[in-house]
């Protein structure tokens, strides 16, 4: 009955916050040094929570690529004497959901539970965070599974192009490392490597705790204190190294038997909280982020029929994340499609955007933004981002205002300063 009840609540939870004009974010620090971000919302009897750490794949060295991901994964497969089946059943019995995610900057765990079951859910959740066992037999099994997946990825053009692009774009910077690691680096991981990585990066001083839902601020404080107090009490980690920008164009062509050519091109873009974020965000919506209304789609797909889809986006990160353009096309059309993309980019950089394009982009972005805040889970993602990257607490309230302030001149200036098209990295997998 509890599981059925929880499913009904999940479905109705999709409209949470749809009528709210603003999101009030409260922020404090725990006794152990964790940063906490909280939104109180009693519309539904649910608590959503995440705990993030600067323990993403960029914290690995080339010889330990994949260690961050294996550590995160293994933490849920045995903790405080509970095996993976017992952990899974403990959450299922009360209708709770646990998740985890990893990118280059951070790793995080999430929890969704009925507030009536929060104490039971948090007991198991905290065991995962505080007392991971890293069972040797499970590690051996998971390493074999991961290696099999990596070997499969080595045959897939999508995986090949993504990996080659990031390596070409970032060189020896940690952002160039594969999130999943390499066969030889996964093979070399030992249990003590997981333990050491956990102790260094999963400390209270490194953590960001985000909560939203049916608890009071005093209850949220108590929950955050318990989470924080049980984490390793090691020192906070330092910043990632700065990104070196490409000094010349770099085009790589990789043979592959697939009928389609997979193409990525780009340049290091921006950090989270960058002063140029909104001009670049709005400008990119016009260039390639707006789907069928974007310039790239119009020129490459609609006018010439060279691709089914083409896109561009910025990925802001702790250091300069990539600006990326991606497309797939028939092998015999790869050179032509890439030529049209480069011409469209050059024209965009030279001439900027029209007043009509700018107004349409602003209307679409600001009109769609409330849909990103229509559930607790989506707001939780923003809380985590705001906390991890140190963004203003008013970020969500200010978003549409900042979009509406953007001018055509700001877009042209930002793109011209931040993207050097003559130094772009291009990777074609499946070139003729």
Phi, psi and omega per residue, in radians:
X1 nan -0.683 -3.124
X2 -1.104 -0.713 -3.122
X3 -1.143 -0.725 3.105
X4 -1.099 -0.759 3.118
X5 -1.053 -0.702 -3.106
X6 -1.170 -0.661 3.107
X7 -1.105 -0.701 3.091
X8 -1.078 -0.743 -3.140
X9 -1.149 -0.669 3.104
X10 -1.059 -0.724 -3.135
X11 -1.163 -0.786 3.131
X12 -1.232 -0.405 -3.115
X13 -1.184 -0.202 -3.132
X14 -1.137 -0.373 -3.101
X15 -1.794 0.112 3.119
X16 -1.026 2.396 3.107
X17 1.282 0.028 -3.084
X18 -1.104 -0.434 -3.120
X19 -1.823 0.114 -3.106
X20 -1.541 2.379 -3.112
X21 -1.438 -0.457 -3.078
X22 -2.595 2.785 3.099
X23 -2.006 2.039 -3.136
X24 -1.531 1.969 -3.117
X25 -1.796 2.235 3.059
X26 -1.886 2.539 -3.016
X27 -2.410 2.400 3.036
X28 -2.730 3.104 3.124
X29 -2.114 2.424 3.120
X30 -1.341 2.946 3.111
X31 -1.009 -0.587 -3.103
X32 -1.533 -0.069 3.033
X33 1.843 0.074 3.081
X34 -1.299 2.510 3.044
X35 -1.583 2.338 -3.048
X36 -2.118 2.394 3.108
X37 -2.270 2.186 -2.943
X38 -2.380 2.403 2.986
X39 -2.202 2.140 3.132
X40 -1.546 2.238 -3.115
X41 -2.656 1.965 -3.067
X42 -1.775 0.312 -3.139
X43 -1.103 -0.621 -3.117
X44 -2.318 2.623 -3.117
X45 -1.432 1.012 -3.068
X46 -2.277 2.516 2.954
X47 -2.040 2.205 2.998
X48 -1.943 2.395 -3.047
X49 -2.582 2.541 2.998
X50 -2.436 2.660 3.071
X51 -2.292 2.045 -3.077
X52 -1.988 2.657 -3.103
X53 -2.407 2.629 3.069
X54 -1.368 1.029 -3.033
X55 -2.168 0.674 3.113
X56 -1.356 -3.097 -3.048
X57 -1.124 -0.376 3.124
X58 -1.261 -0.138 3.070
X59 -1.464 -0.070 3.073
X60 -1.505 2.751 2.917
X61 -1.665 2.938 -3.110
X62 -1.008 -0.600 -3.120
X63 -1.401 -0.165 3.115
X64 -2.089 0.363 -3.131
X65 -0.937 2.294 -3.126
X66 1.721 -0.231 -3.093
X67 -1.090 -0.709 -3.136
X68 -1.060 -0.783 -3.129
X69 -1.174 -0.696 3.128
X70 -1.165 -0.687 3.108
X71 -1.051 -0.878 3.120
X72 -1.003 -0.814 -3.099
X73 -1.114 -0.775 -3.060
X74 -1.235 -0.415 -3.125
X75 -1.064 -0.494 -3.131
X76 -1.573 -0.025 -3.047
X77 -1.841 0.336 3.103
X78 2.755 2.080 -3.091
X79 -2.702 2.364 3.093
X80 0.885 0.662 3.116
X81 1.502 -0.154 3.083
X82 -1.503 2.362 3.069
X83 -1.520 3.083 -3.022
X84 -1.104 -0.634 3.122
X85 -1.165 -0.726 3.120
X86 -1.137 -0.670 3.102
X87 -1.130 -0.836 3.140
X88 -1.042 -0.796 -3.116
X89 -1.170 -0.619 -3.134
X90 -1.079 -0.706 3.084
X91 -1.266 -0.745 -3.108
X92 -1.094 -0.642 -3.087
X93 -1.096 -0.442 -3.140
X94 -1.952 0.160 3.106
X95 1.247 0.374 3.139
X96 -1.555 2.727 3.123
X97 -2.167 2.280 3.061
X98 -2.009 2.457 3.101
X99 -2.392 3.017 3.088
X100 -2.676 2.667 3.121
X101 -2.592 2.718 -3.121
X102 -2.499 2.369 2.910
X103 -2.383 -2.922 -3.091
X104 -1.160 -0.589 -3.060
X105 -1.522 -0.703 -2.958
X106 -2.555 2.813 2.956
X107 -2.129 2.569 -3.114
X108 -2.615 2.701 3.000
X109 -2.025 2.541 3.102
X110 -2.240 2.711 3.131
X111 -2.463 2.346 2.981
X112 -2.199 2.229 -3.106
X113 -2.602 2.651 2.911
X114 -1.082 2.433 -3.131
X115 -1.119 -0.475 3.095
X116 -1.167 -0.341 -3.130
X117 -1.970 0.215 -3.000
X118 -1.099 -0.624 -3.113
X119 -1.117 -0.765 3.102
X120 -1.142 -0.765 -3.124
X121 -1.112 -0.763 -3.111
X122 -1.196 -0.518 3.093
X123 -1.066 -0.809 3.131
X124 -1.264 -0.728 3.127
X125 -1.009 -0.762 -3.134
X126 -1.197 -0.537 3.056
X127 -1.076 -0.709 3.107
X128 -1.096 -0.780 -3.107
X129 -1.261 -0.607 -2.972
X130 -1.721 -0.531 -2.980
X131 -2.379 0.945 3.105
X132 -1.152 2.367 -3.096
X133 -1.586 -0.442 -3.061
X134 0.830 1.070 -3.076
X135 -1.034 2.323 -3.050
X136 -1.053 -0.796 -3.112
X137 -1.123 -0.690 3.119
X138 -1.181 -0.682 3.105
X139 -1.046 -0.793 3.128
X140 -1.057 -0.743 3.118
X141 -1.117 -0.805 -3.096
X142 -1.211 -0.605 3.062
X143 -1.068 -0.753 3.119
X144 -1.091 -0.714 3.130
X145 -1.149 -0.764 -3.139
X146 -1.127 -0.730 3.135
X147 -1.105 -0.710 3.087
X148 -1.072 -0.686 3.091
X149 -1.149 -0.701 3.105
X150 -1.118 -0.699 3.123
X151 -1.143 -0.628 3.058
X152 -1.174 -0.729 -3.141
X153 -1.051 -0.549 -3.114
X154 -1.141 -0.224 3.121
X155 -1.787 -0.162 -3.027
X156 -1.678 2.183 -3.088
X157 -1.057 -0.606 3.127
X158 -1.090 -0.767 3.136
X159 -1.188 -0.721 -3.107
X160 -1.095 -0.801 -3.078
X161 -1.191 -0.691 3.125
X162 -1.108 -0.785 -3.128
X163 -1.140 -0.799 -3.126
X164 -1.146 -0.654 -3.136
X165 -1.118 -0.849 -3.121
X166 -1.126 -0.663 3.103
X167 -1.162 -0.719 3.126
X168 -1.201 -0.637 -3.087
X169 -1.277 -0.700 -2.995
X170 -1.915 -0.135 3.078
X171 0.986 -2.137 -3.091
X172 -1.516 -0.055 3.082
X173 -1.143 2.559 -3.132
X174 -0.994 -0.411 3.087
X175 -1.134 -0.312 3.112
X176 -1.418 -0.132 -3.139
X177 -1.369 2.597 3.068
X178 -1.263 2.321 3.069
X179 -0.993 -0.662 -3.053
X180 -1.472 -0.242 -3.110
X181 1.527 -3.002 3.107
X182 -2.065 2.814 -3.116
X183 -0.973 -0.806 -3.088
X184 -1.221 -0.577 -3.136
X185 -1.311 -0.608 3.080
X186 -1.178 -0.737 3.118
X187 -0.997 -0.582 -3.035
X188 -1.454 -0.194 -3.070
X189 -1.172 2.308 3.089
X190 -2.021 2.820 -3.134
X191 -0.978 -0.706 -3.123
X192 -1.172 -0.425 3.054
X193 -1.166 -0.717 3.099
X194 -1.121 -0.769 -3.137
X195 -1.078 -0.748 -3.131
X196 -1.174 -0.728 3.136
X197 -1.118 -0.751 3.106
X198 -1.037 -0.842 -3.111
X199 -1.097 -0.630 -3.093
X200 -1.342 -0.730 -2.952
X201 -1.862 -0.293 -3.108
X202 -1.759 0.664 -3.113
X203 -1.496 2.820 3.125
X204 -1.045 -0.728 -3.098
X205 -1.167 -0.339 3.111
X206 -1.589 -0.184 -2.885
X207 -1.605 2.636 3.019
X208 -2.163 2.097 -3.130
X209 -1.858 2.169 3.115
X210 -2.068 2.357 -3.141
X211 -2.395 2.483 3.015
X212 -2.597 2.384 3.045
X213 2.474 -2.718 -2.916
X214 -1.478 1.039 3.009
X215 -2.431 2.712 3.082
X216 -1.440 2.950 3.117
X217 -1.091 -0.680 3.133
X218 -1.141 -0.667 3.073
X219 -1.160 -0.704 3.112
X220 -1.101 -0.687 3.092
X221 -1.071 -0.760 -3.134
X222 -1.119 -0.754 3.113
X223 -1.075 -0.840 -3.112
X224 -1.095 -0.676 3.119
X225 -1.090 -0.730 -3.134
X226 -1.169 -0.702 3.097
X227 -1.102 -0.849 -3.051
X228 -1.167 -0.745 -3.043
X229 -1.119 -0.497 -3.104
X230 -1.530 -0.080 3.139
X231 -1.410 2.772 3.060
X232 -0.940 2.515 -3.089
X233 -1.788 0.647 3.114
X234 -1.421 2.962 -3.052
X235 -1.234 2.717 3.061
X236 -1.158 2.547 -3.121
X237 -1.485 2.799 -3.135
X238 -1.458 3.124 -3.136
X239 -1.306 2.779 3.036
X240 -1.271 2.755 3.096
X241 -1.141 2.730 3.103
X242 -1.221 2.668 3.126
X243 -1.509 2.352 3.031
X244 -1.580 2.295 -3.104
X245 -1.414 2.543 3.075
X246 -1.048 2.479 -3.123
X247 -1.813 -0.057 3.120
X248 -2.787 2.816 3.085
X249 -1.133 2.586 -3.135
X250 -2.450 1.917 3.133
X251 -2.005 2.189 3.120
X252 -2.069 2.381 3.082
X253 -2.110 2.162 -3.062
X254 -2.095 2.143 -3.120
X255 -1.202 2.525 3.082
X256 -2.805 2.486 -3.081
X257 -1.282 -0.112 -3.128
X258 -1.039 2.615 -3.130
X259 -1.297 -0.394 -3.137
X260 -1.772 2.497 2.977
X261 -1.584 2.311 3.096
X262 -1.820 2.163 -2.991
X263 -2.189 2.295 2.980
X264 -2.275 2.443 3.032
X265 -2.539 2.658 -3.127
X266 2.996 -2.822 -2.962
X267 -2.817 2.645 3.043
X268 -1.011 2.334 -3.018
X269 -1.813 -1.809 -2.955
X270 -2.369 2.885 3.050
X271 -1.670 2.844 2.993
X272 -1.122 2.386 -3.123
X273 1.433 0.114 -3.136
X274 -1.090 2.471 -3.128
X275 -1.108 -0.429 -3.138
X276 -1.585 0.094 -3.000
X277 -0.994 -0.894 -3.021
X278 -1.218 -0.759 3.027
X279 -1.019 -0.704 3.134
X280 -1.226 -0.656 -3.141
X281 -1.129 -0.850 -3.137
X282 -1.172 -0.749 3.130
X283 -1.074 -0.721 -3.136
X284 -1.201 -0.499 3.043
X285 -1.013 -0.701 3.130
X286 -1.275 -0.695 -3.084
X287 -1.224 -0.973 -3.043
X288 -2.713 0.083 -3.093
X289 -1.745 -0.046 -3.057
X290 -1.755 0.323 3.114
X291 1.155 -2.248 -3.035
X292 -1.230 -0.214 3.134
X293 -1.695 0.123 -3.087
X294 -1.539 2.771 3.136
X295 -1.076 -0.786 -3.102
X296 -1.067 -0.746 3.107
X297 -1.105 -0.742 3.140
X298 -1.068 -0.817 -3.046
X299 -1.354 -0.745 -3.001
X300 -1.548 -0.649 -3.078
X301 -1.685 -0.993 -2.992
X302 -1.219 -0.811 -3.076
X303 -1.348 -0.609 -2.983
X304 -2.071 -0.225 3.102
X305 1.086 0.561 -3.073
X306 -1.489 -0.364 -3.090
X307 -2.504 2.823 2.961
X308 -1.446 -0.686 3.106
X309 -2.549 2.636 3.052
X310 -2.567 2.485 -3.028
X311 -2.536 2.889 2.959
X312 -2.554 2.617 3.062
X313 -2.824 2.743 2.956
X314 -1.712 2.462 3.018
X315 -2.058 1.601 3.129
X316 -1.161 2.394 -3.116
X317 -2.406 -3.063 3.139
X318 -1.047 -0.735 2.912
X319 -1.935 -3.024 -2.973
X320 -1.173 1.831 3.053
X321 -1.317 2.944 -3.007
X322 -1.329 2.532 2.743
X323 -1.647 2.255 -2.961
X324 -2.405 2.378 2.979
X325 -2.013 2.315 -3.115
X326 -2.339 2.561 3.099
X327 -2.829 2.817 3.003
X328 -2.251 2.502 -3.132
X329 -2.711 2.935 3.070
X330 -1.077 2.540 -3.078
X331 -0.925 -0.764 -3.066
X332 -1.230 -0.200 3.135
X333 -1.838 0.030 -3.006
X334 -1.041 -0.829 -3.099
X335 -1.124 -0.704 3.137
X336 -1.161 -0.759 -3.138
X337 -1.097 -0.755 3.124
X338 -1.130 -0.654 3.102
X339 -1.088 -0.757 3.136
X340 -1.151 -0.718 3.091
X341 -1.024 -0.825 -3.123
X342 -1.135 -0.657 3.101
X343 -1.157 -0.695 3.125
X344 -1.144 -0.722 3.075
X345 -1.070 -0.823 -3.114
X346 -1.071 -0.739 3.120
X347 -1.145 -0.699 3.113
X348 -1.090 -0.781 -3.128
X349 -1.146 -0.659 -3.076
X350 -1.325 -0.763 -2.974
X351 -1.846 -0.228 3.121
X352 1.272 -2.732 -3.058
X353 -1.971 2.737 3.104
X354 -1.512 2.837 3.107
X355 -1.089 -0.641 3.137
X356 -1.171 -0.765 3.102
X357 -1.071 -0.743 -3.102
X358 -1.122 -0.781 -3.130
X359 -1.141 -0.717 3.127
X360 -1.118 -0.725 3.134
X361 -1.104 -0.793 3.125
X362 -1.054 -0.769 -3.128
X363 -1.096 -0.748 -3.127
X364 -1.190 -0.734 -3.110
X365 -1.177 -0.887 -3.092
X366 -1.212 -0.572 3.113
X367 -1.193 -0.559 -3.121
X368 -1.550 -0.252 -3.044
X369 -1.076 -0.703 3.120
X370 -1.013 -0.468 3.120
X371 -1.172 -0.359 3.111
X372 -1.410 -0.135 -3.109
X373 -2.083 0.435 -3.016
X374 -1.644 0.184 3.031
X375 -2.617 2.728 3.105
X376 -1.042 -0.684 -3.092
X377 -1.101 -0.692 3.132
X378 -1.205 -0.697 3.094
X379 -1.133 -0.632 3.099
X380 -1.016 -0.714 3.101
X381 -1.047 -0.712 3.099
X382 -1.192 -0.697 3.088
X383 -1.006 -0.788 3.140
X384 -1.078 -0.760 -3.139
X385 -1.129 -0.807 3.130
X386 -1.029 -0.764 -3.131
X387 -1.207 -0.804 -3.064
X388 -1.136 -0.725 -3.061
X389 -1.701 0.058 3.081
X390 1.151 0.670 3.116
X391 -1.401 2.816 -3.139
X392 -1.063 2.558 3.096
X393 -1.118 -0.353 3.135
X394 -1.590 0.202 -3.051
X395 -0.912 -0.820 -3.094
X396 -1.195 -0.690 3.123
X397 -1.207 -0.552 -3.057
X398 -1.512 -0.251 -2.937
X399 -0.957 -0.968 -3.091
X400 -1.131 -0.606 3.092
X401 -1.093 -0.742 -3.137
X402 -1.162 -0.669 3.087
X403 -1.079 -0.800 -3.089
X404 -1.191 -0.351 3.109
X405 -1.345 -0.337 -3.006
X406 -1.131 2.375 3.104
X407 -1.944 2.825 3.094
X408 -1.073 -0.676 3.136
X409 -1.114 -0.691 3.115
X410 -1.127 -0.682 3.123
X411 -1.100 -0.854 -3.122
X412 -1.096 -0.735 3.137
X413 -1.102 -0.791 -3.099
X414 -1.144 -0.786 3.136
X415 -1.125 -0.692 -3.124
X416 -1.138 -0.713 -3.127
X417 -1.313 -0.609 -2.946
X418 -1.660 -0.413 -3.108
X419 -2.073 2.100 3.083
X420 -1.784 1.647 -3.017
X421 -1.114 -0.454 3.109
X422 -1.250 -0.192 -3.134
X423 -2.022 0.354 -3.107
X424 -1.165 2.605 2.980
X425 -1.665 2.317 3.104
X426 -2.262 2.367 3.109
X427 -2.295 2.231 3.084
X428 -2.086 2.043 3.036
X429 -1.818 2.108 -3.064
X430 1.768 0.368 3.094
X431 -1.162 2.577 3.124
X432 -1.298 nan nan
